[in-house]
């Protein structure tokens, strides 16, 4: 087993280059001292590299075993996650080691360090621990783990990469929206969305302890004691199904970093999903490029809510052209009950509805609400008049194309709302409230 090759460091190459230069100058100047210095330097580099190669022969990934512990798999955007590793060396003999856990773009260390330089004793274990912050929404992987063995003078090294990766998903701070969303919907609907109307079926789930918010009449006296009051917990059967459709093609990437059209759509989709789950409704999620990328069937469980967060939060720009009609036809085949669909798409290309996908979608009883980004409205206005004029000129073609696409879709009888950098959540909330009240009344 030969192991990883020996590689000269910048210091090693510098010393070797200096040695050769000394030999050349000494030869041309017939300077014995320079010749002697050059020979000694070359000999030092050669002997050190050979000795290091013999001492670390067989160095490679098989010499180590890594285990990640106390790791965060999901972090909110801007929040802190933790990473801890234990790396066991199975080598005979110690060595100067440099350990580095590779961090992807969008993950930055905030405490501790993903790098460690130390003397690693024979068959011992080293630990690496640090905290990191997610700076970009999406799914990334931390790793692989690089282990380098250095010689005594820092002239050469051997490197081994352990394919030990840890997936991390950075999600928007949806948990912080809970109070804000609830209050907003309560104020707009006068409490109609926060209480189930009569007529919904119920199914007994389990008994649980009485809470101050429970109706006193719901106490099960036969199963309760003086110290512990129990109430029945019911599973509400919703008549409302909600689906989220996300266009993840390149036109949805328009906008400033971190606030592009797709980033805003992800925030709004998470808002709809979180509140629908809170109401006990079933939710489905579909991300679509030229084909379906991820589909989460209808469900209402806690696990479904967790998976919906992961699917929506992982949405990122993909290559392809978004066919709205095909995406709607796919939903019509997969969702067998009438649903309210919130679709976020750039409408590029403009759908012509010639293949009958929209008709199949409508015949299935689904209701569609389209939200289309308005490219010029995604950017903050520039203070400089000349820059603002240039921005308008550059954004005009995109804005005109969006207007034509919206007009074409409205002719097909579909409700379309355009959004900018500040108003998508307000538009989605309004559509959500109106559609939900309409379905509950029905």
TAHUSUL-V479866 format. One record per residue. RES is the residue in three letters. SS is DSSP state (helix for helix, strand for strand, loop for the rest). OMEGA is omega in degrees with one decimal (* if undefined). Layout:
BEGIN
RES&SS&OMEGA / RES&SS&OMEGA
END
This chain:
BEGIN
UNK&loop&-176.7 / UNK&loop&179.2 / UNK&loop&-178.2 / UNK&loop&179.5 / UNK&loop&174.6 / UNK&loop&-177.8 / UNK&strand&176.8 / UNK&strand&174.3 / UNK&loop&176.0 / UNK&helix&178.2 / UNK&helix&179.1 / UNK&helix&177.9 / UNK&helix&179.0 / UNK&helix&179.1 / UNK&helix&178.4 / UNK&helix&178.7 / UNK&helix&177.3 / UNK&helix&178.9 / UNK&helix&179.3 / UNK&helix&177.0 / UNK&helix&178.8 / UNK&helix&177.4 / UNK&helix&-178.6 / UNK&helix&-179.9 / UNK&helix&178.8 / UNK&helix&178.9 / UNK&helix&-178.9 / UNK&helix&-177.9 / UNK&helix&-176.5 / UNK&loop&-179.1 / UNK&loop&-175.5 / UNK&helix&-178.0 / UNK&helix&178.7 / UNK&helix&176.9 / UNK&helix&-179.4 / UNK&helix&178.3 / UNK&helix&179.5 / UNK&helix&-180.0 / UNK&helix&-179.6 / UNK&helix&-179.8 / UNK&helix&177.8 / UNK&helix&179.5 / UNK&helix&179.1 / UNK&helix&179.8 / UNK&helix&-178.2 / UNK&helix&-178.9 / UNK&helix&-178.8 / UNK&helix&-179.1 / UNK&helix&179.3 / UNK&helix&-180.0 / UNK&helix&178.6 / UNK&helix&179.2 / UNK&helix&178.6 / UNK&helix&-177.6 / UNK&helix&-176.3 / UNK&loop&-179.7 / UNK&loop&-177.6 / UNK&loop&-178.2 / UNK&loop&-179.9 / UNK&loop&-177.4 / UNK&helix&-178.4 / UNK&helix&-179.9 / UNK&helix&-170.8 / UNK&strand&173.7 / UNK&strand&-176.8 / UNK&strand&176.2 / UNK&strand&179.6 / UNK&strand&-179.0 / UNK&strand&177.5 / UNK&loop&-174.5 / UNK&loop&175.8 / UNK&loop&177.5 / UNK&loop&-179.9 / UNK&strand&176.6 / UNK&strand&176.1 / UNK&strand&-179.6 / UNK&loop&-178.5 / UNK&loop&179.4 / UNK&loop&-172.0 / UNK&strand&172.1 / UNK&strand&-177.7 / UNK&strand&177.0 / UNK&strand&177.7 / UNK&strand&-179.2 / UNK&strand&169.0 / UNK&strand&-176.8 / UNK&strand&-178.6 / UNK&strand&176.1 / UNK&strand&177.5 / UNK&loop&-176.9 / UNK&loop&169.9 / UNK&loop&-179.6 / UNK&loop&178.5 / UNK&loop&179.5 / UNK&strand&173.4 / UNK&strand&-172.1 / UNK&strand&168.6 / UNK&strand&-178.4 / UNK&strand&-179.1 / UNK&strand&175.3 / UNK&strand&-174.8 / UNK&loop&179.1 / UNK&loop&178.8 / UNK&loop&174.7 / UNK&loop&-176.9 / UNK&loop&176.4 / UNK&strand&179.8 / UNK&strand&179.8 / UNK&strand&179.4 / UNK&strand&177.6 / UNK&strand&-173.6 / UNK&strand&-179.0 / UNK&loop&174.5 / UNK&loop&-177.9 / UNK&strand&179.1 / UNK&strand&175.2 / UNK&strand&-173.9 / UNK&strand&168.4 / UNK&strand&-175.5 / UNK&strand&-179.2 / UNK&loop&-178.7 / UNK&loop&175.9 / UNK&loop&179.0 / UNK&loop&-177.4 / UNK&strand&175.6 / UNK&strand&-178.9 / UNK&strand&177.9 / UNK&strand&-178.7 / UNK&strand&178.6 / UNK&strand&174.5 / UNK&strand&-177.3 / UNK&strand&178.1 / UNK&strand&174.6 / UNK&strand&-176.9 / UNK&loop&179.9 / UNK&loop&-179.4 / UNK&loop&175.6 / UNK&strand&-179.8 / UNK&strand&179.4 / UNK&strand&176.8 / UNK&strand&172.8 / UNK&strand&-177.1 / UNK&loop&1.4 / UNK&loop&-178.1 / UNK&strand&179.7 / UNK&strand&175.8 / UNK&strand&-179.1 / UNK&strand&172.4 / UNK&strand&-179.1 / UNK&strand&173.5 / UNK&loop&-174.2 / UNK&loop&-175.2 / UNK&loop&179.4 / UNK&loop&-178.4 / UNK&loop&-175.9 / UNK&strand&178.1 / UNK&strand&167.8 / UNK&strand&-176.5 / UNK&strand&174.8 / UNK&strand&179.2 / UNK&strand&177.3 / UNK&strand&-179.5 / UNK&loop&179.7 / UNK&loop&-174.7 / UNK&loop&179.2 / UNK&strand&-179.7 / UNK&strand&177.9 / UNK&strand&176.2 / UNK&strand&178.5 / UNK&strand&-176.6 / UNK&strand&172.5 / UNK&loop&-175.4 / UNK&loop&-176.6 / UNK&helix&-178.6 / UNK&helix&-178.6 / UNK&helix&-177.5 / UNK&helix&-166.8 / UNK&helix&-177.7 / UNK&helix&-177.4 / UNK&helix&-177.8 / UNK&helix&-178.9 / UNK&helix&-179.6 / UNK&helix&-179.4 / UNK&helix&-179.0 / UNK&helix&177.6 / UNK&helix&-177.1 / UNK&helix&-176.7 / UNK&helix&-175.4 / UNK&helix&178.0 / UNK&loop&174.7 / UNK&loop&-174.7 / UNK&loop&-179.4 / UNK&loop&-173.6 / UNK&loop&177.8 / UNK&loop&179.3 / UNK&loop&176.2 / UNK&loop&178.7 / UNK&loop&177.2 / UNK&loop&179.0 / UNK&loop&176.7 / UNK&loop&178.3 / UNK&strand&178.2 / UNK&strand&-177.7 / UNK&strand&-179.9 / UNK&strand&-176.3 / UNK&strand&172.0 / UNK&strand&176.5 / UNK&strand&-177.9 / UNK&strand&179.7 / UNK&loop&175.8 / UNK&loop&-175.3 / UNK&loop&-179.0 / UNK&loop&-177.6 / UNK&loop&174.1 / UNK&loop&-177.8 / UNK&helix&-178.6 / UNK&helix&-178.5 / UNK&helix&-179.1 / UNK&strand&176.0 / UNK&loop&-171.8 / UNK&loop&-177.6 / UNK&loop&-179.0 / UNK&loop&-176.7 / UNK&loop&173.2 / UNK&loop&-179.9 / UNK&loop&-178.6 / UNK&loop&-172.1 / UNK&loop&178.4 / UNK&loop&-178.1 / UNK&strand&175.0 / UNK&strand&176.3 / UNK&strand&175.8 / UNK&strand&-174.2 / UNK&strand&173.0 / UNK&strand&-178.5 / UNK&strand&178.0 / UNK&loop&-176.2 / UNK&loop&172.7 / UNK&loop&-175.2 / UNK&loop&173.3 / UNK&strand&-177.6 / UNK&strand&176.7 / UNK&strand&178.0 / UNK&strand&178.4 / UNK&strand&-178.1 / UNK&strand&170.1 / UNK&strand&-176.6 / UNK&loop&177.6 / UNK&loop&-172.6 / UNK&helix&177.8 / UNK&helix&177.5 / UNK&helix&177.1 / UNK&helix&-179.6 / UNK&loop&179.9 / UNK&loop&-179.1 / UNK&loop&179.4 / UNK&loop&179.9 / UNK&loop&178.9 / UNK&loop&177.2 / UNK&loop&-177.3 / UNK&helix&-179.0 / UNK&helix&178.0 / UNK&helix&177.6 / UNK&helix&179.0 / UNK&helix&178.0 / UNK&helix&177.6 / UNK&helix&-177.8 / UNK&helix&179.3 / UNK&helix&177.4 / UNK&helix&176.7 / UNK&helix&-179.1 / UNK&helix&-177.0 / UNK&helix&-177.7 / UNK&helix&-178.4 / UNK&helix&178.6 / UNK&helix&176.6 / UNK&helix&179.0 / UNK&helix&178.0 / UNK&loop&179.8 / UNK&loop&179.9 / UNK&loop&174.4 / UNK&strand&-175.7 / UNK&strand&173.1 / UNK&strand&-179.2 / UNK&strand&176.6 / UNK&strand&170.0 / UNK&strand&-167.9 / UNK&strand&171.0 / UNK&loop&170.6 / UNK&loop&-178.4 / UNK&loop&176.4 / UNK&strand&179.3 / UNK&strand&177.6 / UNK&strand&178.5 / UNK&strand&176.8 / UNK&strand&-177.4 / UNK&strand&-179.0 / UNK&strand&177.6 / UNK&strand&-177.6 / UNK&loop&-175.2 / UNK&loop&175.9 / UNK&helix&177.9 / UNK&helix&177.0 / UNK&helix&177.8 / UNK&helix&179.3 / UNK&helix&-178.9 / UNK&helix&177.7 / UNK&helix&175.8 / UNK&helix&-177.4 / UNK&helix&-178.2 / UNK&helix&-179.3 / UNK&helix&-177.6 / UNK&helix&-179.4 / UNK&loop&-177.7 / UNK&loop&178.0 / UNK&loop&-175.1 / UNK&loop&178.7 / UNK&loop&175.5 / UNK&loop&176.8 / UNK&loop&177.7 / UNK&loop&-172.7 / UNK&loop&175.8 / UNK&loop&-175.9 / UNK&helix&-177.1 / UNK&helix&179.3 / UNK&helix&178.9 / UNK&helix&178.3 / UNK&helix&178.1 / UNK&helix&177.5 / UNK&helix&177.9 / UNK&helix&-179.2 / UNK&helix&179.0 / UNK&helix&-173.9 / UNK&helix&-178.2 / UNK&loop&-169.8 / UNK&loop&173.7 / UNK&loop&178.5 / UNK&loop&-176.9 / UNK&loop&171.3 / UNK&strand&-173.7 / UNK&strand&174.2 / UNK&strand&-176.1 / UNK&strand&179.2 / UNK&strand&-173.9 / UNK&loop&177.0 / UNK&loop&-178.8 / UNK&loop&179.6 / UNK&loop&6.8 / UNK&loop&179.5 / UNK&loop&179.5 / UNK&loop&178.7 / UNK&loop&177.2 / UNK&loop&-177.5 / UNK&loop&-174.4 / UNK&loop&175.5 / UNK&loop&179.9 / UNK&helix&179.4 / UNK&helix&-179.9 / UNK&helix&178.1 / UNK&helix&-179.9 / UNK&helix&-178.9 / UNK&helix&-179.7 / UNK&helix&178.3 / UNK&loop&176.5 / UNK&loop&-178.3 / UNK&loop&176.0 / UNK&strand&-174.0 / UNK&strand&171.9 / UNK&strand&-177.2 / UNK&strand&176.0 / UNK&strand&-171.5 / UNK&strand&178.5 / UNK&strand&173.9 / UNK&loop&-170.7 / UNK&helix&-178.9 / UNK&helix&-177.0 / UNK&helix&-179.9 / UNK&helix&-177.0 / UNK&loop&175.7 / UNK&loop&179.6 / UNK&loop&179.2 / UNK&loop&179.2 / UNK&loop&-178.9 / UNK&loop&-178.1 / UNK&helix&-179.6 / UNK&helix&178.3 / UNK&helix&179.2 / UNK&helix&178.7 / UNK&helix&178.1 / UNK&helix&179.0 / UNK&helix&179.0 / UNK&helix&-179.7 / UNK&helix&-179.6 / UNK&helix&-176.5 / UNK&helix&-177.1 / UNK&helix&-179.8 / UNK&helix&178.6 / UNK&helix&178.8 / UNK&helix&179.0 / UNK&helix&178.7 / UNK&helix&178.2 / UNK&helix&179.4 / UNK&helix&179.2 / UNK&helix&-179.7 / UNK&helix&179.9 / UNK&helix&179.1 / UNK&helix&-179.5 / UNK&helix&-179.1 / UNK&helix&177.7 / UNK&helix&176.7 / UNK&helix&177.8 / UNK&loop&176.9 / UNK&loop&-179.5 / UNK&loop&175.7 / UNK&strand&-177.8 / UNK&strand&176.1 / UNK&strand&175.2 / UNK&strand&-177.5 / UNK&strand&176.5 / UNK&loop&-172.3 / UNK&loop&-171.6 / UNK&loop&-167.8 / UNK&loop&-175.5 / UNK&helix&-178.5 / UNK&helix&178.3 / UNK&helix&178.9 / UNK&helix&-178.6 / UNK&helix&178.8 / UNK&helix&179.6 / UNK&helix&179.3 / UNK&helix&-178.7 / UNK&helix&-179.0 / UNK&helix&-176.8 / UNK&helix&-178.0 / UNK&helix&-177.9 / UNK&helix&178.8 / UNK&helix&178.3 / UNK&helix&-179.0 / UNK&helix&178.5 / UNK&helix&178.9 / UNK&helix&179.3 / UNK&loop&*
END
